[in-house]
Amino acid sequence: MLLRGWRLGFRNKLLVASLLCLLLPASITLYISNSCTEHILRSQVIQNERRSLEQESLYISNLFSNMVLVANYIQFDPGITLILKENWQRSKLHQPDTARHILDFKEVTDKLVSVTSMMEKTFVTVLTSDGQYYSNYSYAKLDVGALLQQPWMDTARKQPAFELYWAGVIDNYIPTAAAGSPQVLTIARNLKLSSSSTYATVIISIAESRISQILSDSGKGQQTLLIAPDGTVIAARDKSLLGRPFSLMDAVKPAAAFSFIDYRGEQYLLSSLEIPYGNYRIVSLSPYREAVSRISATHRWSTAVQVVSGAFFLLILVLLVRQFTKPVIRLDQVAARVDRGELGLRSGVRGYDEIGRLGKSFDHMLDRVEGMVLQIKEEQAQKRKAELAMLQSQINPHFLFNILNSIRLRIMMRGDEENAELLFSLSRLLRMTIQQRDEYTTLHDELYIVRSYVELLNFRQSEEVALDTDCTSESLSVRIPRFLLQPVIENAYIHGLRQGGGRILIRTWTQDHRLFIEIEDNGQGMDEVTLSRLRAGLSSKPPGKEAMPPGRLAHIGMSNVYERLHLTYGSAFQITMDSRPGEGTTFRFVLPVQIPDQAEERERGRDV
């Protein structure tokens, strides 16, 4: 339906249809594939980011866990807590013991070094209430006064017992270690007596650079940050971000750990994961294009291979279609030249497939057509000879008509008008029978012939047959097959009136583009058995049976009438017969009004 209105050849239509059947499903498949791939890529990127964040979160959580373990170890180690409490009591009683302090310092320091020896580099400081300290970095000297002046220390020393204070990233408070680790992430815990008196503060720190090393940074716009609860960046590869608020903190939604945002004119994947210590959150910000570049490379290669394969297939398809349709094009060209009159041309297409058989049949058909043309030419030549002979044979009928007219004039000159009129009827009937070659005539002319026939019948017998007509003016101009009514009138005269006197009535009218003709006689009629046999004989008359010669009017019969009507109208006509013994017989014809004209045109075209 789509190609019906296109002015394309068979080959081009086949190519277009093949391209549509190939490209349309391929385009739909590629579109669906790209959509599914995009969804899969997004899922894969999110999964990769999730795994990366989980791994980084695990490393950072292990560092924080070690710091918490050290704080718990110091708080619950009986040796350390005993030393710290005794030192607090001596400080309260103002009873310093230098020797004891040296021994206690060595014991606590050894334990701190021992507990942190298998961990990442961790700075552990136990600061007593009287300003003394124990640490695992004996090589470095701590400026206690400067430490106590740190703003976060006031907040840390006000925390309740057992509570960890996450101070975040601060400047390294150990002067000798500040060069290697300028900033440290620090936690603090107060050690208190039951009276809520703080006798020591545990301070544990780890270098911020160690945490930043865990955080991934591709250098192509991707960065991972450690964010404090207030949104401050406390660890990052880019040191310029430390201590500054994270600009996209509003987009970080704890309920949705992964989201796509527009940032700096590009789509970014924002991922976050909360660390189970200090309410810290690790946040990853990576360009989506960069994140999918490695994953989508395979898809791009696959698409490229499909496109190249499709182009190669299209090339092969075009070549094959041209090869397959070459015989069809040849047949089309031969048919066009044959249509211009070159009947001696042949296609020469042969093969074992359908096209080969079609070419062979086409050539055989041309052979037969050429033979039929020659035969028709011979038949036309013979027909012209027959027409000439028939024209010559018409001399005798013309001579006969002229003689009858001369006899009629002589009889009229002698005053015998009755016999003159009888000769005129005979001459008119013979002329209509012999000379008229038209298959159709008007109802008016057919009634004229029938009246002449009845006049001749009345001359031959002593008892006259009265012929009455009741015809509408519209029906008289309808064309019907010639000699349709005469056999019925003859049948009524011979079988109905028994060749005696009587009355025959002809009624005609038109209705709904149909012509109705009724022929009624007041003869002997027939019984039901005879009527049924006659009806069955007419309905079973096989069409096409050789008819009587048209010159023998008395022997045409009803069967010939039925056959002629069947050949002319097909099944569009009706013949009905009604009869009762002693009451006469009625024949009715129902004929289409227009079909005879069409049949006449066909006959005229056949004669031409």
C-alpha positions as CSV (number, residue, x, y, z in Angstrom):
1,M,0.0,0.0,0.0
2,L,2.8,2.4,0.8
3,L,4.6,1.9,-2.5
4,R,1.5,1.8,-4.7
5,G,1.6,5.6,-5.4
6,W,5.3,5.7,-6.0
7,R,6.5,5.9,-9.6
8,L,9.2,3.4,-9.1
9,G,10.2,0.3,-11.1
10,F,10.0,-3.2,-9.7
11,R,13.7,-3.3,-8.9
12,N,13.6,0.0,-7.1
13,K,10.5,-0.9,-5.2
14,L,12.2,-4.2,-4.1
15,L,15.2,-2.3,-3.0
16,V,13.2,0.3,-1.1
17,A,11.1,-2.4,0.5
18,S,14.2,-4.4,1.5
19,L,15.8,-1.3,2.9
20,L,12.7,-0.5,4.9
21,C,12.5,-4.1,6.2
22,L,16.2,-3.9,7.1
23,L,16.7,-0.3,8.4
24,L,13.4,0.1,10.2
25,P,13.9,-3.0,12.6
26,A,17.6,-2.1,12.8
27,S,16.8,1.5,13.8
28,I,14.2,0.4,16.4
29,T,16.6,-2.3,17.7
30,L,19.4,0.3,17.9
31,Y,17.2,2.8,19.6
32,I,16.0,0.2,22.2
33,S,19.6,-1.0,22.6
34,N,20.9,2.5,23.2
35,S,18.1,3.2,25.7
36,C,18.7,-0.1,27.5
37,T,22.5,0.5,27.4
38,E,22.1,4.0,28.8
39,H,20.0,2.5,31.6
40,I,22.6,-0.3,32.2
41,L,25.5,2.2,32.0
42,R,23.8,4.4,34.7
43,S,23.3,1.4,36.8
44,Q,26.8,0.2,36.3
45,V,28.3,3.6,37.1
46,I,26.2,3.8,40.2
47,Q,27.3,0.3,41.2
48,N,31.0,1.2,40.5
49,E,30.7,4.3,42.6
50,R,29.0,2.4,45.4
51,R,31.7,-0.2,45.5
52,S,34.4,2.5,45.4
53,L,32.8,4.5,48.2
54,E,32.2,1.3,50.3
55,Q,35.8,0.4,49.9
56,E,37.1,3.9,50.8
57,S,34.6,4.0,53.6
58,L,35.9,0.7,54.9
59,Y,39.5,2.0,54.9
60,I,38.6,5.2,56.7
61,S,36.3,3.4,59.1
62,N,39.2,1.1,60.0
63,L,41.4,4.1,60.7
64,F,38.7,5.6,62.9
65,S,38.0,2.3,64.5
66,N,41.7,2.0,65.5
67,M,41.6,5.5,67.0
68,V,38.5,4.6,69.1
69,L,40.1,1.3,70.1
70,V,43.1,3.2,71.4
71,A,40.8,5.6,73.4
72,N,39.0,2.6,74.9
73,Y,42.2,0.8,75.7
74,I,43.5,3.8,77.6
75,Q,40.3,4.4,79.4
76,F,39.9,0.8,80.5
77,D,43.5,-0.3,81.1
78,P,43.8,-0.7,84.9
79,G,47.5,0.1,84.9
80,I,47.2,3.4,83.0
81,T,44.1,4.5,84.8
82,L,45.8,3.8,88.2
83,I,48.9,5.8,87.3
84,L,46.7,8.7,86.1
85,K,44.6,8.7,89.2
86,E,47.6,8.5,91.6
87,N,49.2,11.3,89.7
88,W,46.0,13.3,90.0
89,Q,45.9,12.7,93.8
90,R,49.5,13.7,94.2
91,S,48.8,16.8,92.3
92,K,45.9,17.6,94.5
93,L,47.9,17.0,97.7
94,H,50.9,18.8,96.3
95,Q,53.1,15.9,96.9
96,P,55.2,15.5,93.8
97,D,57.4,12.3,93.4
98,T,59.9,12.8,90.7
99,A,61.2,9.2,90.7
100,R,57.8,7.8,90.7
101,H,56.7,10.1,87.9
102,I,59.7,8.9,85.7
103,L,58.7,5.3,86.2
104,D,55.1,6.0,85.6
105,F,55.9,8.0,82.4
106,K,58.0,5.1,81.0
107,E,55.3,2.5,81.8
108,V,52.4,4.5,80.2
109,T,54.6,5.5,77.2
110,D,55.6,2.0,76.6
111,K,52.0,0.8,76.6
112,L,50.9,3.6,74.2
113,V,53.8,2.7,71.8
114,S,52.9,-0.9,72.1
115,V,49.2,-0.5,71.4
116,T,49.8,1.8,68.3
117,S,52.8,-0.1,66.9
118,M,50.7,-2.2,64.5
119,M,48.5,0.7,63.3
120,E,48.8,3.5,60.9
121,K,50.9,6.4,62.2
122,T,48.8,7.7,65.1
123,F,49.6,10.4,67.6
124,V,48.3,9.5,71.1
125,T,48.5,12.1,73.9
126,V,47.2,11.7,77.5
127,L,47.1,15.1,79.0
128,T,46.7,15.2,82.8
129,S,44.8,17.9,84.7
130,D,48.0,19.4,86.1
131,G,49.6,20.0,82.7
132,Q,51.7,16.8,82.4
133,Y,51.3,14.5,79.4
134,Y,52.1,11.0,78.2
135,S,52.5,10.2,74.5
136,N,53.7,7.6,72.0
137,Y,55.9,10.2,70.2
138,S,58.7,10.6,72.8
139,Y,61.0,12.0,70.1
140,A,58.8,15.1,69.8
141,K,58.2,17.8,72.4
142,L,54.6,18.9,73.0
143,D,53.8,22.5,73.7
144,V,51.1,21.9,76.3
145,G,50.4,25.6,76.7
146,A,49.8,26.1,73.0
147,L,47.6,22.9,73.0
148,L,45.4,24.2,75.8
149,Q,44.9,27.4,73.9
150,Q,43.4,25.6,70.9
151,P,39.7,26.6,70.6
152,W,38.6,23.0,70.3
153,M,40.2,22.0,73.6
154,D,37.7,24.0,75.6
155,T,34.9,22.1,73.9
156,A,36.7,18.8,74.3
157,R,37.3,19.2,78.0
158,K,33.7,20.0,78.6
159,Q,32.5,16.7,77.2
160,P,31.0,14.1,79.6
161,A,32.8,10.9,80.4
162,F,32.9,8.1,77.9
163,E,31.9,10.5,75.1
164,L,34.2,10.9,72.1
165,Y,34.6,14.4,70.8
166,W,35.4,14.5,67.1
167,A,37.3,17.7,66.7
168,G,37.7,17.2,62.9
169,V,40.8,18.4,61.0
170,I,43.0,20.8,62.9
171,D,46.5,22.2,62.6
172,N,49.0,19.7,64.0
173,Y,49.6,20.6,67.6
174,I,52.9,18.8,67.7
175,P,55.5,21.3,66.4
176,T,58.1,18.8,65.5
177,A,55.6,16.7,63.5
178,A,53.8,19.6,61.8
179,A,56.2,19.6,58.9
180,G,55.3,16.1,57.8
181,S,51.7,16.3,58.8
182,P,50.5,19.9,58.8
183,Q,46.9,18.9,59.6
184,V,45.5,16.0,61.6
185,L,42.1,14.6,62.3
186,T,41.6,14.5,66.0
187,I,39.3,12.9,68.6
188,A,39.3,13.5,72.3
189,R,37.8,11.8,75.4
190,N,37.8,12.9,79.1
191,L,38.7,10.5,81.9
192,K,36.7,11.4,84.9
193,L,36.2,10.2,88.5
194,S,32.8,9.5,90.0
195,S,32.8,13.0,91.3
196,S,32.8,14.2,87.6
197,S,36.3,15.6,88.1
198,T,38.5,15.2,85.0
199,Y,41.9,13.7,85.8
200,A,43.1,13.3,82.2
201,T,42.1,13.9,78.6
202,V,43.0,11.4,75.9
203,I,43.8,13.0,72.5
204,I,44.3,10.8,69.5
205,S,45.2,12.2,66.0
206,I,45.9,10.8,62.6
207,A,47.4,12.7,59.7
208,E,44.9,14.1,57.3
209,S,47.2,13.3,54.4
210,R,46.7,9.6,55.2
211,I,43.0,9.9,54.9
212,S,43.3,11.9,51.7
213,Q,45.4,9.2,50.2
214,I,42.5,6.8,50.5
215,L,40.1,9.2,48.7
216,S,40.1,8.7,44.9
217,D,40.8,11.6,42.6
218,S,41.1,10.9,38.8
219,G,42.3,14.5,38.1
220,K,39.5,14.8,35.4
221,G,36.9,16.6,37.4
222,Q,36.3,13.6,39.7
223,Q,36.9,14.1,43.5
224,T,36.1,12.4,46.7
225,L,35.7,14.3,49.9
226,L,35.2,13.6,53.6
227,I,32.5,15.9,54.9
228,A,31.8,16.8,58.6
229,P,28.2,17.0,59.8
230,D,28.2,20.8,59.4
231,G,29.2,20.4,55.7
232,T,32.9,21.3,56.1
233,V,35.4,19.5,54.1
234,I,37.8,17.7,56.4
235,A,39.8,15.5,54.0
236,A,40.4,15.9,50.3
237,R,43.2,15.5,47.7
238,D,42.7,19.2,46.9
239,K,44.1,20.9,50.0
240,S,42.4,24.2,49.0
241,L,39.1,22.7,49.9
242,L,40.0,21.8,53.5
243,G,38.0,23.7,56.0
244,R,35.7,25.1,53.5
245,P,32.0,24.3,53.2
246,F,31.1,21.8,50.5
247,S,29.2,23.8,47.8
248,L,26.8,21.0,46.9
249,M,25.9,20.1,50.4
250,D,22.2,20.9,49.7
251,A,22.2,18.2,46.9
252,V,23.5,15.5,49.3
253,K,20.4,13.7,50.5
254,P,20.9,10.9,53.0
255,A,17.7,9.2,51.8
256,A,19.1,9.0,48.2
257,A,22.8,8.2,48.3
258,F,23.1,8.6,44.5
259,S,21.8,11.4,42.2
260,F,22.6,13.1,38.9
261,I,23.0,16.8,39.0
262,D,24.0,19.6,36.6
263,Y,27.2,21.2,37.7
264,R,29.4,23.5,35.8
265,G,27.5,22.9,32.6
266,E,27.9,19.1,32.8
267,Q,26.1,16.2,34.3
268,Y,27.7,14.8,37.4
269,L,27.0,11.8,39.5
270,L,26.9,12.8,43.2
271,S,27.3,9.9,45.6
272,S,27.6,9.8,49.3
273,L,27.9,7.3,52.1
274,E,27.8,7.9,55.8
275,I,30.7,6.6,57.9
276,P,29.7,5.0,61.3
277,Y,32.0,7.3,63.2
278,G,31.5,11.0,64.0
279,N,28.5,11.4,61.6
280,Y,31.1,11.9,58.9
281,R,30.0,11.4,55.3
282,I,32.2,10.4,52.3
283,V,31.1,12.2,49.1
284,S,32.1,11.5,45.5
285,L,31.5,13.9,42.7
286,S,32.4,12.6,39.2
287,P,31.5,13.6,35.6
288,Y,29.0,11.2,34.2
289,R,30.7,11.3,30.8
290,E,34.1,10.4,32.3
291,A,32.5,7.7,34.5
292,V,30.8,5.9,31.5
293,S,33.7,6.4,29.0
294,R,35.4,3.2,29.9
295,I,32.1,1.2,30.1
296,S,30.6,2.7,26.9
297,A,33.7,2.0,24.9
298,T,32.5,-1.6,24.3
299,H,29.1,-0.4,23.3
300,R,30.5,2.1,20.8
301,W,32.7,-0.6,19.3
302,S,29.6,-2.9,19.1
303,T,27.6,-0.2,17.4
304,A,30.4,0.5,14.9
305,V,30.6,-3.1,14.0
306,Q,26.8,-3.3,13.5
307,V,26.9,-0.2,11.2
308,V,29.8,-1.6,9.1
309,S,28.1,-4.9,8.9
310,G,24.8,-3.3,7.9
311,A,26.5,-1.3,5.2
312,F,28.2,-4.3,3.9
313,F,24.9,-6.3,3.9
314,L,23.2,-3.4,2.1
315,L,25.9,-3.5,-0.6
316,I,25.5,-7.2,-1.0
317,L,21.7,-6.8,-1.1
318,V,21.8,-4.2,-3.8
319,L,24.0,-6.4,-6.0
320,L,21.9,-9.5,-5.4
321,V,18.6,-7.6,-6.1
322,R,20.1,-6.3,-9.3
323,Q,21.2,-9.8,-10.3
324,F,17.8,-11.3,-9.4
325,T,15.7,-8.7,-11.1
326,K,17.7,-8.6,-14.3
327,P,15.5,-11.2,-16.0
328,V,12.4,-9.3,-14.9
329,I,13.7,-6.1,-16.4
330,R,14.5,-8.0,-19.6
331,L,10.9,-9.3,-19.7
332,D,9.6,-5.8,-19.1
333,Q,11.7,-4.3,-21.9
334,V,10.6,-7.1,-24.3
335,A,6.9,-6.6,-23.3
336,A,7.2,-2.9,-24.0
337,R,8.7,-3.5,-27.5
338,V,6.1,-6.2,-28.3
339,D,3.4,-3.6,-27.3
340,R,4.9,-1.3,-29.9
341,G,4.3,-4.0,-32.5
342,E,7.6,-6.0,-32.6
343,L,5.9,-9.4,-32.4
344,G,9.0,-11.3,-33.6
345,L,11.0,-10.3,-30.5
346,R,11.7,-12.9,-27.8
347,S,13.1,-12.5,-24.3
348,G,15.4,-15.5,-24.2
349,V,15.0,-15.7,-20.4
350,R,15.5,-19.3,-19.2
351,G,16.2,-21.0,-15.9
352,Y,14.9,-23.5,-13.4
353,D,13.3,-21.0,-11.1
354,E,10.0,-19.2,-11.4
355,I,11.4,-16.3,-13.5
356,G,13.0,-18.8,-15.9
357,R,9.7,-20.6,-16.3
358,L,7.9,-17.3,-16.7
359,G,10.3,-16.2,-19.5
360,K,9.8,-19.5,-21.3
361,S,6.0,-19.2,-21.0
362,F,6.2,-15.6,-22.2
363,D,8.1,-16.6,-25.3
364,H,5.7,-19.4,-26.0
365,M,2.8,-17.0,-25.6
366,L,4.4,-14.6,-28.1
367,D,4.8,-17.6,-30.5
368,R,1.1,-18.4,-30.1
369,V,0.1,-14.7,-30.4
370,E,2.1,-14.4,-33.6
371,G,0.5,-17.5,-35.0
372,M,-3.0,-16.3,-34.0
373,V,-2.3,-12.9,-35.7
374,L,-1.5,-14.8,-38.9
375,Q,-4.5,-17.0,-38.5
376,I,-6.8,-13.9,-38.0
377,K,-5.3,-12.3,-41.1
378,E,-6.2,-15.4,-43.1
379,E,-9.7,-15.5,-41.5
380,Q,-10.2,-11.8,-42.3
381,A,-9.2,-12.5,-45.9
382,Q,-11.6,-15.4,-46.1
383,K,-14.3,-13.3,-44.5
384,R,-14.0,-10.6,-47.1
385,K,-14.3,-13.3,-49.8
386,A,-17.4,-14.6,-48.1
387,E,-18.9,-11.2,-47.8
388,L,-18.3,-10.6,-51.5
389,A,-20.0,-13.9,-52.2
390,M,-22.9,-13.0,-49.9
391,L,-23.3,-9.7,-51.6
392,Q,-23.4,-11.4,-54.9
393,S,-26.0,-13.9,-53.5
394,Q,-28.2,-10.9,-52.5
395,I,-29.0,-10.3,-56.1
396,N,-31.5,-13.0,-56.1
397,P,-33.5,-11.8,-53.0
398,H,-33.5,-8.3,-54.4
399,F,-34.8,-9.7,-57.7
400,L,-37.5,-11.6,-55.8
401,F,-38.6,-8.6,-53.8
402,N,-38.8,-6.5,-57.0
403,I,-40.9,-9.2,-58.8
404,L,-43.3,-9.4,-55.7
405,N,-43.7,-5.6,-55.7
406,S,-44.4,-5.6,-59.5
407,I,-47.1,-8.3,-59.0
408,R,-48.5,-6.3,-56.0
409,L,-48.8,-3.2,-58.2
410,R,-50.5,-5.0,-61.0
411,I,-53.0,-6.5,-58.6
412,M,-53.7,-3.1,-57.1
413,M,-54.2,-1.7,-60.6
414,R,-56.9,-4.3,-61.1
415,G,-58.6,-3.3,-57.9
416,D,-57.8,-6.4,-55.8
417,E,-56.4,-4.5,-52.8
418,E,-56.9,-7.5,-50.4
419,N,-54.4,-9.7,-52.3
420,A,-52.1,-6.8,-52.9
421,E,-51.9,-6.2,-49.2
422,L,-51.2,-9.9,-48.7
423,L,-48.3,-9.8,-51.1
424,F,-47.0,-6.7,-49.3
425,S,-47.0,-8.5,-46.0
426,L,-45.2,-11.5,-47.5
427,S,-42.6,-9.2,-49.1
428,R,-42.1,-7.3,-45.9
429,L,-41.7,-10.5,-43.8
430,L,-39.2,-11.9,-46.3
431,R,-37.2,-8.7,-46.4
432,M,-37.0,-8.5,-42.5
433,T,-36.0,-12.2,-42.4
434,I,-33.3,-12.3,-45.1
435,Q,-31.8,-8.8,-45.2
436,Q,-31.7,-7.7,-41.6
437,R,-28.4,-8.8,-40.0
438,D,-28.8,-6.7,-36.8
439,E,-29.2,-9.0,-33.8
440,Y,-31.5,-6.5,-31.9
441,T,-34.5,-4.6,-32.9
442,T,-37.1,-2.4,-31.1
443,L,-40.2,-3.9,-29.7
444,H,-42.2,-1.7,-32.1
445,D,-40.5,-3.3,-35.2
446,E,-40.8,-6.8,-33.6
447,L,-44.6,-6.3,-33.2
448,Y,-44.7,-5.1,-36.9
449,I,-43.1,-8.4,-38.0
450,V,-45.5,-10.4,-35.8
451,R,-48.5,-8.7,-37.3
452,S,-47.3,-9.5,-40.8
453,Y,-46.9,-13.1,-39.8
454,V,-50.4,-13.3,-38.4
455,E,-51.8,-11.7,-41.5
456,L,-50.2,-14.5,-43.6
457,L,-51.6,-17.1,-41.2
458,N,-55.1,-15.8,-41.7
459,F,-54.7,-15.9,-45.5
460,R,-53.8,-19.6,-45.2
461,Q,-56.7,-20.8,-43.1
462,S,-60.4,-20.2,-43.1
463,E,-60.7,-19.2,-39.4
464,E,-58.9,-16.0,-38.5
465,V,-56.6,-15.3,-35.6
466,A,-57.2,-12.0,-33.9
467,L,-54.0,-10.3,-32.7
468,D,-54.5,-7.6,-30.1
469,T,-51.8,-5.5,-28.5
470,D,-51.8,-3.5,-25.3
471,C,-48.4,-1.8,-25.1
472,T,-47.2,1.3,-23.2
473,S,-45.4,3.9,-25.2
474,E,-42.2,3.6,-23.1
475,S,-41.9,-0.1,-23.9
476,L,-42.1,0.2,-27.7
477,S,-38.7,1.8,-27.9
478,V,-36.9,-0.9,-25.9
479,R,-34.5,-3.0,-28.0
480,I,-34.9,-6.8,-27.7
481,P,-33.4,-9.7,-29.6
482,R,-34.8,-10.2,-33.1
483,F,-37.5,-12.8,-33.7
484,L,-38.2,-13.1,-30.0
485,L,-42.0,-13.0,-30.2
486,Q,-42.6,-14.8,-33.5
487,P,-41.7,-18.4,-32.2
488,V,-44.1,-17.8,-29.2
489,I,-46.9,-16.6,-31.5
490,E,-46.3,-19.7,-33.8
491,N,-46.3,-22.0,-30.7
492,A,-49.6,-20.4,-29.5
493,Y,-51.1,-20.9,-33.0
494,I,-50.0,-24.5,-33.5
495,H,-50.4,-25.9,-29.9
496,G,-52.8,-23.5,-28.3
497,L,-55.3,-22.7,-31.0
498,R,-54.8,-26.0,-32.8
499,Q,-54.2,-24.1,-36.1
500,G,-57.7,-22.7,-35.8
501,G,-59.3,-19.4,-35.1
502,G,-58.8,-17.6,-31.8
503,R,-57.4,-14.6,-30.1
504,I,-53.8,-13.7,-29.1
505,L,-53.2,-10.7,-26.8
506,I,-49.7,-9.1,-26.4
507,R,-49.2,-6.8,-23.3
508,T,-45.9,-4.9,-22.7
509,W,-44.8,-2.4,-20.0
510,T,-41.7,-1.3,-18.2
511,Q,-41.0,-1.2,-14.5
512,D,-37.8,-0.7,-12.5
513,H,-35.6,-0.8,-15.6
514,R,-37.2,-4.1,-16.7
515,L,-39.4,-4.9,-19.7
516,F,-42.4,-7.1,-19.1
517,I,-43.9,-9.0,-22.1
518,E,-47.1,-11.2,-21.8
519,I,-48.4,-13.3,-24.6
520,E,-51.8,-14.8,-23.9
521,D,-54.0,-17.0,-26.1
522,N,-57.5,-18.4,-25.5
523,G,-56.7,-21.8,-26.9
524,Q,-56.9,-25.3,-25.5
525,G,-54.4,-24.8,-22.7
526,M,-52.5,-27.7,-21.1
527,D,-52.6,-29.9,-18.0
528,E,-50.2,-29.7,-15.1
529,V,-48.0,-32.6,-16.3
530,T,-47.5,-31.2,-19.7
531,L,-46.8,-27.7,-18.3
532,S,-44.3,-29.1,-15.8
533,R,-42.5,-31.0,-18.5
534,L,-42.3,-27.9,-20.7
535,R,-40.9,-25.8,-17.8
536,A,-38.3,-28.5,-17.0
537,G,-37.3,-28.7,-20.7
538,L,-36.7,-25.0,-20.9
539,S,-34.8,-24.6,-17.6
540,S,-32.5,-27.6,-18.4
541,K,-31.7,-26.4,-22.0
542,P,-27.9,-26.3,-22.1
543,P,-26.6,-22.9,-23.4
544,G,-24.5,-23.0,-26.5
545,K,-26.4,-25.7,-28.3
546,E,-26.5,-25.2,-32.1
547,A,-29.6,-23.3,-33.0
548,M,-31.8,-23.8,-36.1
549,P,-30.9,-21.7,-39.1
550,P,-32.6,-18.3,-38.9
551,G,-34.3,-18.7,-42.2
552,R,-36.6,-21.5,-41.0
553,L,-39.0,-19.4,-39.0
554,A,-41.4,-22.1,-38.2
555,H,-38.9,-24.4,-36.6
556,I,-37.0,-22.1,-34.2
557,G,-39.0,-23.2,-31.2
558,M,-39.2,-22.2,-27.6
559,S,-36.0,-23.9,-26.7
560,N,-34.1,-21.7,-29.1
561,V,-35.7,-18.6,-27.6
562,Y,-34.6,-19.7,-24.1
563,E,-31.1,-20.3,-25.4
564,R,-30.8,-17.0,-27.1
565,L,-32.0,-15.1,-24.0
566,H,-29.6,-17.0,-21.8
567,L,-26.7,-16.1,-24.1
568,T,-27.8,-12.5,-24.2
569,Y,-28.8,-11.8,-20.6
570,G,-27.2,-14.6,-18.6
571,S,-29.3,-15.2,-15.5
572,A,-30.9,-11.7,-15.6
573,F,-34.0,-12.7,-17.5
574,Q,-37.1,-14.7,-16.5
575,I,-39.6,-16.8,-18.5
576,T,-42.8,-18.0,-16.8
577,M,-45.7,-20.0,-18.2
578,D,-49.2,-20.4,-16.8
579,S,-51.9,-22.6,-18.4
580,R,-55.1,-24.3,-17.6
581,P,-57.0,-26.8,-19.7
582,G,-59.7,-25.1,-21.8
583,E,-58.6,-21.5,-20.6
584,G,-55.5,-20.9,-22.7
585,T,-51.9,-20.3,-22.0
586,T,-49.9,-17.2,-20.9
587,F,-46.1,-16.6,-21.5
588,R,-44.3,-13.9,-19.6
589,F,-40.9,-12.5,-20.4
590,V,-39.0,-10.2,-17.9
591,L,-36.0,-8.7,-19.6
592,P,-33.4,-6.0,-18.4
593,V,-33.8,-2.8,-20.3
594,Q,-30.1,-1.8,-20.6
595,I,-28.3,-5.1,-21.1
596,P,-29.3,-5.6,-24.8
597,D,-27.6,-2.3,-25.7
598,Q,-24.4,-3.4,-24.1
599,A,-24.6,-6.8,-25.8
600,E,-25.2,-5.0,-29.1
601,E,-22.1,-2.9,-28.5
602,R,-20.1,-6.0,-27.9
603,E,-21.3,-7.6,-31.1
604,R,-20.5,-4.5,-33.1
605,G,-17.0,-4.4,-31.6
606,R,-16.6,-8.1,-32.5
607,D,-17.6,-7.4,-36.1
608,V,-15.2,-4.4,-36.3
